[in-house]
């Protein structure tokens, strides 16, 4: 099966470039933006050699996994709403996973082990282990035009060794990266339309929180050389993590490495 976009995405003018090998789909999509593309343009590759995550971390792209990016048009999006695209993408991805995978056979390991959840700010978990990561990058181009690229890395066929990571195949989902991209492109189109360039972030925020991992539980966040501990209370109207500290004070976090439960205690 070859990569293609879903019918709704195609109807809304999304386009697709497929490559055998790329260094990074995000890098290629941003290069297209510098060359004058405005999007929505999807870039997908069968083999990604230098994938990356947040804060410069590498992202291993194993054969059969999904490595894709979308150059998203951001004309008319206020600068303070641009980061909300990460939440749009997270919801689109988790809905695409549910649409593509359906219901797993009962493995006896409990429903929690088979559930997809969103981990702030940019991961999707399966049974508490990392299944997917997202990377939102923005750039101001010559002439003042802005470009935004969202990268999606999903462990469809396999997860990297030595990490607390999950894959669809290991969990019993007989799906492929090509089918997942069809669902993802359609869900991205729908979620972005509902978000309406930031005008409806309140609804998006509520939907994101309904899928959030660790909400109401103990959390530790490493950020800027410090560790903040407390209870994951919510995300605020700006998409920042809100932590209720043991002293009763609330703290907002814009970026950091998150640990839940027993991992939060040990972190």
N, C-alpha and C positions, 0 to 999 in steps of 0.2 A: 504494500500500500504506500502511496506517495503522500507527501504533505499537501494539504489544501485548507483553505479557510472555510468556516461555516457559512451557510446561506445568508444569515442576517448580516454578518460582517461584509460579505461580498456585495450585498444589496446597498450597504452604506458606504461603499467605495473603498473599503480596505483592500490593500494589495499585498502580495507575498513574494519574497525573494528566497529561494531555497539554495543552499550551498552544500557541497560535499564536505568541505573542511573550512573552518574559520578559526582565527585566533580567539575572537570574542564577538558574539552577536551584538552586544551593546556597542562595542567599538565600531563595528560595521554600520549599525543603524545611525550612530552619531556622525560618522563620515558621510552618510547619505544626506543627513540634515545640512552639513556644511556645504554639500554640493548643490543644495537648493530644494531638496525634498521637504515636504511639510507633513506628510502622513495623512491618515494612518497607514503605516508601512510596516509589515511584519518581516523580520529576518530570522530564518531558522537554518540550522546546520545539523548534518548527521554526525559531525565530529567537531567538537570545540576543544581547542588545544590550550588556551590561556584564559579560561573563564575566571571571573572574579566575583567576590561578594562585597559586602559593606566593609568599610575601613581597610580596604586593600587586601582582604583575605582572598585566598584562591578558592575556586569552586571546581571540584572534580566533575567532569562530564563523561560518564562511562557510556559505552555503546548501548543503544536502545533507549537512553534517557532523552528527555526533552530539553533542548537548549534553544531558546527563542527570545527575541526582543521585539518590542513594538515602538516605533517612532510615533509619538502621539502629538497631534496638533494642540498647541496651548495658546493660540491667539485668543484674546478675550478672557484668559484666566489670570486673575490678580496674583501677583507674586506670593502673597501670603496664603494662597489656596493651592499652590503648585504641589506641595508635599502631600496633599490629600489624594493625589493620584496613586500613591502607594497603597492606600486603603481601598481605592477603587479596584486596583489590580489584585489585592489579596482576596477580596470578596469574589471577584470574577474567577480567580483560580480555584477557590474552594468549591464554588458552585459548579465549575467545569469538572472537577474531580468527582463530585457527587453524581453529576449527569452522566459522565463517562463510565463510572465504575458500578453504579447501582448498589445493590445490597450484597455484601459478602456472605458466603455460606458460614454457618455457625461453626467456629473453631473450638468452642469451649473456653476461650480465653476472655470472654466478657465483651460487652458492647463497647466499653471504653477503649479497648485495644484495637477496635476497628473504626474509630471515629476520626474525622478530620477536624482540626482546630487551628485557629489563627493565633500565632504567637507574636506579640508586639516586638519590634515594629514591622518585621518583613519575612516571617517564616510561616510555613504550614507544617503542622505536626500530624503524624499518624500514630495513634497509640502512645503519645507522649514523645516520640522520636521524630527528628527532623526529616521530613519528606521533601520539602521544596524551599527554595529561597527566592526572594525578589530583590532586584536592585534598581532603584530609581536614580537616574542621573540627569541633570539639567545643565544647560550651557547657554550663555548669551553669545550669539553669533555676530559677525560683522554686520553693521547696519542696525543693530539693536534687536534683531529677531531672536526670540528664545526658542530653544528646542528641548524636548523632554523625551527620554528613552527609558522604557521599563523592561528589565530583563527577567526572564523566568527560567529557573533551573529546577527540574522535577526528576526525582529518582523513580523512573518508571520501571526499568528492567533490573536495576541493581543499585545498591548503595555503596559508597566508598568503605573500604576496610578501616578498622580502627577508630571509627567514629560512632557516636550514638545517633545513627541514622536509620531511616526506614526506606523501603521501596514498595511500590505497588505489587510487583511480582512476588516478593517474599511474603506479603500479607495475603496473597491469594487472589488478587485482582488480575484477571487475564485481559489487560488492556495494553494498547501500544501508544507511542508518543504521537503518531499521526492522528489518531482519533481524538486524543486529548487536545491537540491544537485546534481542531475544528470547534470543539465545545468552548475552549478558552477564548477564541476570537469572537464567537457569538456572545458569550457572557461579558466580555470586556466592552463590546459595543453597547450592550444593554445597560450595564452598570454605569458606564460613562455618560450615557444619555440621561439616566436618572439623576446622576450627580450634577449635571448641568453646569459645568465649569465652576463648581463650588457653591452654587446657589442652594443646593439641597444636601449639604454635608451632614445636617442633623439626622436625616433619615439614614444616610450611609453609616454614620457613627453608630446608630442604634442597631443596624443589621450586623455591623462588625462586632459589636459587643456581644451579641447573641451567639457568636461563633468563637468568642475569645477563650484561649487557654488560660487557666490559672486565675480567672476573675474571682475575687474574694478570698484568695489564698495567700499564704506567705510568699514574699518575693524578695529577691536581692538584685540590685542593679549596679553593675560596675560602670562608672562613667567618669572620665577625667581624673583617673587615679584614685577615686573614692568609691566606696560601696555604701549604697543606701538600702536599708532594710525596712520592711513593714508589710502592709497588706495591699495587694493590687486592687484598688478601689474602682477605677474607671479610666477611660481616656477622656480628655476634656474637648472643648469645642475646636481646639487647634490641633487635635490628634496627639497631644502629649500624654504620657503615662502619668497617672495620679496615684501616689503612694500615701497611705495613711500610716504614719510612723508610730512606734510604740508610745511616744510622748503625746500623741493626739494631734500633732501637726501634720498638715498635708504638704506634700512636695510634688512638683511637676518635673518630669524628665523628658528631654527632647531627643536623647540618643543614649544608648548604652547596651551592655550585654546582660541579658535577663536570665535569672534562674528561679525556678519555682520549688515549692515544697521542701523536701529533704535536701535537695540541691541548693536551695536558697540558704538553708541553715549552714551547710558546709562551705558555701562560697565565701 
